[in-house]
Amino acid sequence: MCVCVCLKLLKRILDPNKRVQEAACSAFATLEEEACTELVPYLSFILETLVYAFGKYQARMICGRLVTPVVHFCETFTRTVLWSCG
């Protein structure tokens, strides 16, 4: 279920409507905190989507609307991967 929700949120992050993007970014940040390692197998796809969204909407970004969830996501999974390997 978590993956299905994640995919739908990623789709909404690419939405042309700024408010939809904001809501999707906020929801995604919450999801990735709760999902923890469940999203690791999809990390490549998630990062590709977020990088694409940042490139597409960079000129319209306000206060890191997209950057904050990306950075938090990367930090969380870096710690998770390092801890699981140690």
VMD Tcl script that builds the backbone (N, CA, C; Angstrom):
set m [mol new atoms 258]
animate dup $m
set s [atomselect $m all]
$s set {name element resname resid chain x y z} {
  {N N MET 1 A 0.823 -1.191 0.000}
  {CA C MET 1 A 0.000 0.000 0.000}
  {C C MET 1 A 0.864 1.250 0.000}
  {N N CYS 2 A 1.926 1.234 0.754}
  {CA C CYS 2 A 2.821 2.377 0.856}
  {C C CYS 2 A 3.374 2.763 -0.515}
  {N N VAL 3 A 3.715 1.773 -1.326}
  {CA C VAL 3 A 4.269 2.026 -2.653}
  {C C VAL 3 A 3.225 2.681 -3.550}
  {N N CYS 4 A 1.998 2.213 -3.477}
  {CA C CYS 4 A 0.912 2.782 -4.276}
  {C C CYS 4 A 0.713 4.259 -3.926}
  {N N VAL 5 A 0.695 4.564 -2.655}
  {CA C VAL 5 A 0.536 5.950 -2.204}
  {C C VAL 5 A 1.730 6.777 -2.666}
  {N N CYS 6 A 2.916 6.224 -2.538}
  {CA C CYS 6 A 4.131 6.920 -2.949}
  {C C CYS 6 A 4.074 7.286 -4.430}
  {N N LEU 7 A 3.689 6.339 -5.265}
  {CA C LEU 7 A 3.606 6.590 -6.707}
  {C C LEU 7 A 2.586 7.670 -7.038}
  {N N LYS 8 A 1.463 7.652 -6.348}
  {CA C LYS 8 A 0.441 8.684 -6.583}
  {C C LYS 8 A 0.932 10.063 -6.152}
  {N N LEU 9 A 1.655 10.110 -5.034}
  {CA C LEU 9 A 2.200 11.392 -4.578}
  {C C LEU 9 A 3.265 11.920 -5.540}
  {N N LEU 10 A 4.110 11.028 -6.029}
  {CA C LEU 10 A 5.132 11.450 -6.984}
  {C C LEU 10 A 4.489 12.019 -8.251}
  {N N LYS 11 A 3.409 11.404 -8.675}
  {CA C LYS 11 A 2.686 11.912 -9.842}
  {C C LYS 11 A 2.162 13.325 -9.567}
  {N N ARG 12 A 1.675 13.558 -8.368}
  {CA C ARG 12 A 1.134 14.875 -8.011}
  {C C ARG 12 A 2.243 15.912 -7.813}
  {N N ILE 13 A 3.443 15.467 -7.453}
  {CA C ILE 13 A 4.565 16.394 -7.356}
  {C C ILE 13 A 4.877 16.974 -8.739}
  {N N LEU 14 A 4.576 16.224 -9.783}
  {CA C LEU 14 A 4.801 16.689 -11.151}
  {C C LEU 14 A 3.627 17.489 -11.711}
  {N N ASP 15 A 2.595 17.661 -10.926}
  {CA C ASP 15 A 1.405 18.388 -11.365}
  {C C ASP 15 A 1.775 19.852 -11.663}
  {N N PRO 16 A 1.199 20.441 -12.705}
  {CA C PRO 16 A 1.507 21.839 -13.011}
  {C C PRO 16 A 0.935 22.841 -12.005}
  {N N ASN 17 A -0.025 22.427 -11.205}
  {CA C ASN 17 A -0.636 23.323 -10.221}
  {C C ASN 17 A 0.268 23.435 -8.991}
  {N N LYS 18 A 0.661 24.658 -8.666}
  {CA C LYS 18 A 1.585 24.906 -7.556}
  {C C LYS 18 A 1.050 24.390 -6.225}
  {N N ARG 19 A -0.227 24.567 -5.972}
  {CA C ARG 19 A -0.802 24.110 -4.697}
  {C C ARG 19 A -0.821 22.585 -4.595}
  {N N VAL 20 A -1.072 21.935 -5.710}
  {CA C VAL 20 A -1.042 20.467 -5.725}
  {C C VAL 20 A 0.387 19.995 -5.445}
  {N N GLN 21 A 1.368 20.653 -6.047}
  {CA C GLN 21 A 2.778 20.315 -5.806}
  {C C GLN 21 A 3.116 20.460 -4.323}
  {N N GLU 22 A 2.706 21.564 -3.741}
  {CA C GLU 22 A 2.997 21.818 -2.327}
  {C C GLU 22 A 2.392 20.744 -1.430}
  {N N ALA 23 A 1.143 20.416 -1.688}
  {CA C ALA 23 A 0.459 19.405 -0.880}
  {C C ALA 23 A 1.124 18.039 -1.053}
  {N N ALA 24 A 1.488 17.714 -2.284}
  {CA C ALA 24 A 2.125 16.423 -2.553}
  {C C ALA 24 A 3.497 16.340 -1.897}
  {N N CYS 25 A 4.258 17.420 -1.926}
  {CA C CYS 25 A 5.579 17.435 -1.281}
  {C C CYS 25 A 5.454 17.248 0.227}
  {N N SER 26 A 4.501 17.930 0.799}
  {CA C SER 26 A 4.282 17.810 2.235}
  {C C SER 26 A 3.868 16.385 2.606}
  {N N ALA 27 A 2.938 15.844 1.846}
  {CA C ALA 27 A 2.475 14.476 2.106}
  {C C ALA 27 A 3.595 13.466 1.891}
  {N N PHE 28 A 4.415 13.697 0.866}
  {CA C PHE 28 A 5.522 12.778 0.599}
  {C C PHE 28 A 6.528 12.797 1.747}
  {N N ALA 29 A 6.813 13.978 2.264}
  {CA C ALA 29 A 7.744 14.080 3.388}
  {C C ALA 29 A 7.240 13.276 4.586}
  {N N THR 30 A 5.940 13.364 4.842}
  {CA C THR 30 A 5.342 12.596 5.937}
  {C C THR 30 A 5.412 11.097 5.649}
  {N N LEU 31 A 5.095 10.721 4.424}
  {CA C LEU 31 A 5.119 9.306 4.040}
  {C C LEU 31 A 6.502 8.708 4.207}
  {N N GLU 32 A 7.517 9.419 3.721}
  {CA C GLU 32 A 8.856 8.835 3.795}
  {C C GLU 32 A 9.343 8.711 5.229}
  {N N GLU 33 A 8.888 9.582 6.116}
  {CA C GLU 33 A 9.239 9.444 7.530}
  {C C GLU 33 A 8.618 8.180 8.116}
  {N N GLU 34 A 7.380 7.922 7.756}
  {CA C GLU 34 A 6.662 6.763 8.294}
  {C C GLU 34 A 7.085 5.453 7.632}
  {N N ALA 35 A 7.382 5.504 6.343}
  {CA C ALA 35 A 7.685 4.284 5.589}
  {C C ALA 35 A 9.070 3.730 5.908}
  {N N CYS 36 A 9.984 4.615 6.259}
  {CA C CYS 36 A 11.349 4.232 6.580}
  {C C CYS 36 A 11.963 3.380 5.475}
  {N N THR 37 A 12.313 2.138 5.751}
  {CA C THR 37 A 13.026 1.319 4.762}
  {C C THR 37 A 12.121 0.708 3.696}
  {N N GLU 38 A 10.827 0.811 3.820}
  {CA C GLU 38 A 9.927 0.225 2.824}
  {C C GLU 38 A 10.116 0.834 1.439}
  {N N LEU 39 A 10.607 2.055 1.378}
  {CA C LEU 39 A 10.774 2.726 0.096}
  {C C LEU 39 A 12.158 2.525 -0.519}
  {N N VAL 40 A 13.071 1.894 0.190}
  {CA C VAL 40 A 14.435 1.716 -0.302}
  {C C VAL 40 A 14.478 1.057 -1.680}
  {N N PRO 41 A 13.707 0.011 -1.951}
  {CA C PRO 41 A 13.767 -0.599 -3.289}
  {C C PRO 41 A 13.357 0.355 -4.422}
  {N N TYR 42 A 12.666 1.409 -4.072}
  {CA C TYR 42 A 12.159 2.352 -5.077}
  {C C TYR 42 A 12.937 3.660 -5.072}
  {N N LEU 43 A 14.034 3.692 -4.347}
  {CA C LEU 43 A 14.802 4.916 -4.167}
  {C C LEU 43 A 15.227 5.539 -5.495}
  {N N SER 44 A 15.697 4.727 -6.413}
  {CA C SER 44 A 16.150 5.245 -7.705}
  {C C SER 44 A 15.018 5.957 -8.440}
  {N N PHE 45 A 13.858 5.326 -8.506}
  {CA C PHE 45 A 12.709 5.927 -9.185}
  {C C PHE 45 A 12.254 7.200 -8.477}
  {N N ILE 46 A 12.237 7.152 -7.162}
  {CA C ILE 46 A 11.811 8.317 -6.382}
  {C C ILE 46 A 12.742 9.494 -6.637}
  {N N LEU 47 A 14.044 9.250 -6.559}
  {CA C LEU 47 A 14.999 10.331 -6.770}
  {C C LEU 47 A 14.942 10.860 -8.198}
  {N N GLU 48 A 14.798 9.979 -9.182}
  {CA C GLU 48 A 14.674 10.428 -10.574}
  {C C GLU 48 A 13.471 11.355 -10.731}
  {N N THR 49 A 12.363 10.973 -10.137}
  {CA C THR 49 A 11.149 11.785 -10.234}
  {C C THR 49 A 11.331 13.135 -9.559}
  {N N LEU 50 A 11.922 13.137 -8.368}
  {CA C LEU 50 A 12.113 14.385 -7.640}
  {C C LEU 50 A 13.112 15.308 -8.335}
  {N N VAL 51 A 14.172 14.731 -8.897}
  {CA C VAL 51 A 15.141 15.540 -9.643}
  {C C VAL 51 A 14.489 16.131 -10.886}
  {N N TYR 52 A 13.685 15.327 -11.579}
  {CA C TYR 52 A 12.961 15.823 -12.753}
  {C C TYR 52 A 12.026 16.970 -12.369}
  {N N ALA 53 A 11.301 16.790 -11.288}
  {CA C ALA 53 A 10.368 17.829 -10.837}
  {C C ALA 53 A 11.119 19.104 -10.484}
  {N N PHE 54 A 12.261 18.962 -9.819}
  {CA C PHE 54 A 13.033 20.142 -9.460}
  {C C PHE 54 A 13.492 20.883 -10.713}
  {N N GLY 55 A 13.971 20.144 -11.707}
  {CA C GLY 55 A 14.401 20.769 -12.957}
  {C C GLY 55 A 13.257 21.433 -13.701}
  {N N LYS 56 A 12.122 20.805 -13.669}
  {CA C LYS 56 A 10.955 21.318 -14.394}
  {C C LYS 56 A 10.381 22.572 -13.748}
  {N N TYR 57 A 10.345 22.618 -12.421}
  {CA C TYR 57 A 9.679 23.709 -11.718}
  {C C TYR 57 A 10.641 24.619 -10.965}
  {N N GLN 58 A 11.928 24.477 -11.199}
  {CA C GLN 58 A 12.935 25.212 -10.442}
  {C C GLN 58 A 12.668 26.714 -10.414}
  {N N ALA 59 A 12.281 27.262 -11.522}
  {CA C ALA 59 A 12.061 28.706 -11.590}
  {C C ALA 59 A 10.908 29.142 -10.694}
  {N N ARG 60 A 9.998 28.223 -10.395}
  {CA C ARG 60 A 8.818 28.579 -9.602}
  {C C ARG 60 A 8.901 28.109 -8.153}
  {N N MET 61 A 10.028 27.536 -7.763}
  {CA C MET 61 A 10.145 27.030 -6.397}
  {C C MET 61 A 10.142 28.185 -5.394}
  {N N ILE 62 A 9.428 28.003 -4.309}
  {CA C ILE 62 A 9.375 29.009 -3.257}
  {C C ILE 62 A 9.836 28.355 -1.958}
  {N N CYS 63 A 10.882 28.907 -1.361}
  {CA C CYS 63 A 11.372 28.450 -0.047}
  {C C CYS 63 A 11.617 26.946 0.009}
  {N N GLY 64 A 12.160 26.399 -1.033}
  {CA C GLY 64 A 12.521 24.995 -1.005}
  {C C GLY 64 A 11.355 24.042 -0.904}
  {N N ARG 65 A 10.230 24.409 -1.488}
  {CA C ARG 65 A 9.029 23.573 -1.426}
  {C C ARG 65 A 9.346 22.141 -1.824}
  {N N LEU 66 A 10.190 21.970 -2.826}
  {CA C LEU 66 A 10.553 20.626 -3.256}
  {C C LEU 66 A 11.895 20.197 -2.682}
  {N N VAL 67 A 12.792 21.135 -2.466}
  {CA C VAL 67 A 14.125 20.789 -1.998}
  {C C VAL 67 A 14.089 20.166 -0.608}
  {N N THR 68 A 13.301 20.700 0.290}
  {CA C THR 68 A 13.257 20.199 1.662}
  {C C THR 68 A 12.892 18.716 1.740}
  {N N PRO 69 A 11.806 18.267 1.068}
  {CA C PRO 69 A 11.519 16.831 1.126}
  {C C PRO 69 A 12.613 15.972 0.486}
  {N N VAL 70 A 13.239 16.462 -0.588}
  {CA C VAL 70 A 14.306 15.691 -1.246}
  {C C VAL 70 A 15.488 15.522 -0.312}
  {N N VAL 71 A 15.924 16.612 0.298}
  {CA C VAL 71 A 17.066 16.549 1.212}
  {C C VAL 71 A 16.742 15.650 2.398}
  {N N HIS 72 A 15.567 15.812 2.974}
  {CA C HIS 72 A 15.182 14.986 4.117}
  {C C HIS 72 A 15.134 13.515 3.718}
  {N N PHE 73 A 14.576 13.231 2.552}
  {CA C PHE 73 A 14.489 11.865 2.043}
  {C C PHE 73 A 15.891 11.264 1.909}
  {N N CYS 74 A 16.805 12.003 1.293}
  {CA C CYS 74 A 18.170 11.504 1.100}
  {C C CYS 74 A 18.884 11.284 2.431}
  {N N GLU 75 A 18.734 12.214 3.350}
  {CA C GLU 75 A 19.366 12.069 4.662}
  {C C GLU 75 A 18.832 10.859 5.412}
  {N N THR 76 A 17.519 10.688 5.389}
  {CA C THR 76 A 16.895 9.576 6.093}
  {C C THR 76 A 17.379 8.240 5.547}
  {N N PHE 77 A 17.390 8.097 4.240}
  {CA C PHE 77 A 17.777 6.818 3.668}
  {C C PHE 77 A 19.273 6.579 3.703}
  {N N THR 78 A 20.062 7.637 3.693}
  {CA C THR 78 A 21.505 7.457 3.867}
  {C C THR 78 A 21.783 6.896 5.253}
  {N N ARG 79 A 21.144 7.480 6.268}
  {CA C ARG 79 A 21.326 6.974 7.636}
  {C C ARG 79 A 20.831 5.533 7.753}
  {N N THR 80 A 19.678 5.243 7.156}
  {CA C THR 80 A 19.101 3.906 7.230}
  {C C THR 80 A 20.020 2.874 6.598}
  {N N VAL 81 A 20.543 3.188 5.417}
  {CA C VAL 81 A 21.423 2.257 4.712}
  {C C VAL 81 A 22.721 2.070 5.480}
  {N N LEU 82 A 23.290 3.159 5.988}
  {CA C LEU 82 A 24.543 3.050 6.736}
  {C C LEU 82 A 24.359 2.241 8.018}
  {N N TRP 83 A 23.256 2.466 8.723}
  {CA C TRP 83 A 23.011 1.726 9.958}
  {C C TRP 83 A 22.776 0.249 9.678}
  {N N SER 84 A 22.091 -0.065 8.591}
  {CA C SER 84 A 21.804 -1.473 8.288}
  {C C SER 84 A 23.046 -2.203 7.815}
  {N N CYS 85 A 24.022 -1.468 7.308}
  {CA C CYS 85 A 25.268 -2.095 6.835}
  {C C CYS 85 A 26.302 -2.244 7.957}
  {N N GLY 86 A 26.094 -1.526 9.034}
  {CA C GLY 86 A 27.099 -1.506 10.107}
  {C C GLY 86 A 26.885 -2.492 11.117}
}
mol reanalyze $m
mol bondsrecalc $m
mol representation Tube
mol addrep $m
